[in-house]
Amino acid sequence: MIPPPCFDGLPPVAAEVARGVTRLFCRQDLFAICEVPLPNGRRADLMGIDPKGQLTIVEIKVSKADLTTDAKWTDYLEYCDRFFWAVPPHLSALCEEERFLPGEAGLIVADRYDAAICRAAAHRPLAPARRKAETLRFARRAARRLSAQLDPSMGFDR
């Protein structure tokens, strides 16, 4: 089974924002995979790992309605060292509202070509046992996805 593309079924701008964020992260030696299921049943749009093993989750929002009605995003915080919103330029001002915890959550403004960190994310280190579990899940998911690309008969696990 060939893996479906990331953000399949969403507006194309979601994949464009993800592409810009991915380019930014690459320059920072941080590499991400898309649509990562978390143990609590949520799904991170992007989850990345840096050379020190620190995990970053990025929640992509491309419409005002989607951004302002999201009440589940705080469920991601227990699975990462840093959390960012990633939005196209026209939504960046909304992320300054207190409900988006500007003291905790970072802000990345992105398009299909690049991205910029407009607000740094607070660093909240994971507990060692959680870090080990999440790093192992991240590595195995990335390896399984790569294996499925090489041999579709292995199946694909989002």
Residue pairs with C-beta under 8 A, 6 or more apart in sequence:
1 148
1 152
1 155
1 156
2 148
2 149
2 152
2 156
3 145
3 148
3 149
3 156
4 156
5 15
6 15
6 18
6 34
6 35
7 14
7 15
7 18
7 34
7 35
7 45
7 60
10 62
11 62
11 63
13 62
13 88
14 45
14 60
14 62
16 88
16 110
16 111
16 112
17 60
17 62
17 86
17 87
17 88
17 110
17 111
17 112
17 115
18 34
18 45
18 46
18 60
18 86
18 110
19 110
19 112
20 86
20 110
20 111
20 112
20 113
20 114
20 115
21 32
21 46
21 58
21 60
21 84
21 86
21 108
21 110
21 115
22 32
22 46
23 113
23 114
23 115
24 108
24 110
24 114
24 115
24 116
24 117
25 31
25 32
25 48
25 56
28 50
29 50
29 51
30 48
30 49
30 50
30 56
31 48
31 49
32 46
32 47
32 48
32 49
32 56
32 58
33 46
33 47
33 48
33 138
33 141
33 142
33 145
34 45
34 46
35 43
35 44
35 45
35 158
36 43
36 44
36 46
36 47
36 138
36 141
37 43
37 158
38 44
38 75
38 76
38 79
39 79
39 137
40 75
40 78
40 79
42 72
42 75
42 76
43 158
44 57
44 58
44 59
44 76
44 79
44 80
45 57
45 58
45 59
45 60
45 86
46 56
46 57
46 58
46 60
46 86
47 55
47 56
47 57
47 58
47 79
47 80
47 138
48 55
48 56
48 58
49 55
49 56
49 135
49 138
50 56
53 131
53 135
54 81
54 82
54 123
54 125
55 79
55 80
55 81
55 82
55 126
55 131
55 134
55 135
55 138
56 80
56 81
56 82
56 83
56 84
56 121
57 76
57 79
57 80
57 82
57 83
57 84
58 83
58 84
58 85
58 86
58 108
59 70
59 73
59 76
59 83
59 84
59 85
59 86
60 86
60 87
61 67
61 70
61 85
61 86
61 87
61 91
62 87
62 88
62 91
63 91
64 91
64 94
67 85
67 87
67 91
67 94
67 95
68 94
73 83
73 105
74 101
76 83
77 83
77 104
77 124
78 130
79 126
79 130
79 134
80 126
80 134
81 123
81 124
81 125
81 126
82 106
82 121
82 122
82 123
82 124
83 104
83 105
83 106
83 121
84 105
84 106
84 107
84 108
84 117
84 121
85 95
85 100
85 105
85 106
85 107
85 108
86 108
86 109
86 110
86 115
87 94
87 95
87 107
87 108
87 109
87 110
88 109
88 110
88 111
89 109
89 111
92 107
92 109
92 118
94 100
95 102
95 105
95 107
95 119
96 102
102 119
103 122
104 121
104 122
104 124
105 119
105 121
105 122
106 117
106 119
106 120
106 121
106 122
107 117
107 118
107 119
108 115
108 116
108 117
108 118
109 115
109 116
109 118
110 116
125 131
126 134
141 157
144 154
144 156
144 157
145 156
145 157
147 154
148 154
148 155
148 156
148 157
